[in-house]
Amino acid sequence: MGITPQQFEQLKTRIGAKRAPVPAIASSFTSSSSHKVILGLDPSLRGTGYGIIRMAKPHPVALVFGTIKCPPTWERSRCLVAISQQLRETLKKTQPTVCAVEALFYAQNLQTTLIMGEARGAALASVAEAGLEIYEIAPRKVKQAIVGYGAAQKIAVAKMVQRILHLAELPGPDAADALALALAYAQQASGFSASPPKRI
């Protein structure tokens, strides 16, 4: 059975009217949870990235972000103190209630793994001391949440973080990873993920 050109146009109009508008990128990060100020944390001995966002409409807002840098000449113990102290100061100013930290990965070098563990421990001790709930998210899940691809490059993550948060400049690599963690937590806590973050 054939249809006339006029009927075809009417059919197209009806189908188009039923199609829902495509949501903006930030819409999936509108958290329905009680946590409105979220800390993302990417611990490392020489460069611990942190990023704190506030859930808001029409998109999340970055309150503060950066990297706690420790020169190569510093002893490990001095770096751990710096990480703890700077995090404490940042938490007092911004008052987040939840922290998303990158899940542990197993490096081939045992010494590297131990050093990473020390930095992570110093950071998490300060966060727990402040009374925050702490959740860990695997790196691939963070990339999946932000870019849509679990093996995305760091630059792709940073650019998408900049876009979602409407930042004037591209954040540094460590800070971008931390902000991505905060955003990934917000997305998963909103019910847009089948696998909720793991509390630690």
N, C-alpha and C positions, 0 to 999 in steps of 0.2 A: 504494500500500500504506500503510495507516494504522498508527499505533503507539499504544499505551495510554499514559495519563498516567504510569504507573509506569515504562514503558520510556523515556519522554521524560526523566524525572528522572534515571534511570540514565545516559543519554547525556550529560546536562549535567554530571554528576559526573565522568565519564570525561574529558570535554573540559577541565574545570577543573583536573583533576589534572595534565594535561600542560602547562599554561600556566606558563611560567617567571616567577618574581617580577620585578617592575620594579626595576632597580638604583637605588641612591641617586645623587643628582647627582654626588657626589664620586668615585664609582667610576670614572668615565671619566678621572679625573686621576691615577690610580695609575700612576706612571711606571715602566716597566720598563727605562729607560735608566740609565746610570751616574751621571747628574746628579741628586743628591738635594736640593741647595740651589740655587735658581734666582733670578736677579735679573731683574726686569722694569724697563724703563727707558723713560720718556716725556720726552725732552729738550725743553726750551724755555728761552729766555734768562731769563725772569722767574719761571718756575715749573717746574722739572724734577721730575717725579714719579718716585719709585723705590719698589720693593716687593720684598722678598726672602721667598720661601717655602721651606719644607722639606717634601719629600714624605714622608707618613706615613699610617698607617692609624688610624682609618677615613677620615680626610680630610686634605688638605694643611693645613699650619700656617703662618700669617704670622709671620715672625721679627721683621721691622721694616719699616715703610713710612712715607712722608711726602713732603714737597715741599721742594726747595731753592729758597727764595724770595729774589729779588733785587729790591730797591725800584726804582721807575722813575727815581729820582735817580742811581742808580749808572751809571757808564760801562759799556759792553759788555765792555771788557777786565776790569773788576773782577768782573763777573758770571761770566765764563768761568773765572776763577781760583777763585771760590767753588764753582762746579759741580764742578771738578776736585778741589779739596781735600776737600769734604764727601763726595764719592763714594769717594775713597781711604780716608777714615776709616771709612766704613760697610763697605766691602769687607774691610778688615782685621779688623773685629769679627765679621763673619758668615761670611766665607770661602765665598762661592758659587763654583761652577765653570763656570757658563754664564750668558749674558745674552741676554734676548729684548728687542729694541728695535723700536719702531714703524717700519715702512718709510716712506721718504720719500714725500711727496705734493707735487704741484706747485701752489703757490699762484699766484693771478693777479698778486699784487704781488711783483715781483722782489726788492725790498728785504727783504720779510718772509721770502722763501725763503732769502736769503743769511744773515740773522740766525739763522734756525732751523738752517741748516747749521753755523754757527759753534758754537752750543750743542751740537748733536749731536756735532760733532767733538771738542769739549772733553770731553764725557762719555765718548765711545767711546775716546778716548786713555787715559783713566784706567782704563777697564775692560780694555782690551787690555794695558796695562802690568801689570795684576794677573794676567795669564795666562788670562783667561776665554775660552772659545769664545763667539762672538757670532753671533746669528741675528736676522734681521729678519722681521717678520710684518706683512702689510697690515692696516690698521685694520678693514676689512670682515671679514677672516678671524678677527680677534680677537673681534669682536662675534658672529660666527656660532658660534664655539667656546663663548663664555660664555652668550649669551642664546638662540642658535639663530636669530638674525635679523641679517643683515649691515648693516641700516640702523637698528639699535636706538639709542635715545637714551642719552646718557651716564648719566642717572640709573638707567636700567634695568640698565646694565652694573654700576654701583656697587652696586645692591641685590643683584644676583646674586653678585657678588664677596663681599659681606658674608655671604650665605647659604652659599656654598661653603666659605668659610674660618671660618665660625662666629664672626664678629667681633661684639663687643658694640655697636659703633657703626658708622654708615655712614662709610666712608673718604672723604676729600676727593676732588674730581674728578681731579686729577693723580695722586694716589697710587692711586686706584681703577683708572685706566687702566694704571698700571704693574703692579699686581697682576694685572690681567686679562691682560696680556702674558705674565707668568710662568706663569699657569694655562693659557693657550692653548698655550704652548710645551710644557708638561708633557703636555697632552692629545695634541698632535701627535706628540711623541716617544714616546708610549705606543702609537702605531699606530692611534689612533682617527680619524686624518685621512688623506684620500687625497693631500693635498698637504703634504709635509714642509716645515718652515721653511727659508728660504734662509740659508746661512752667508755671512758677510761678513768 
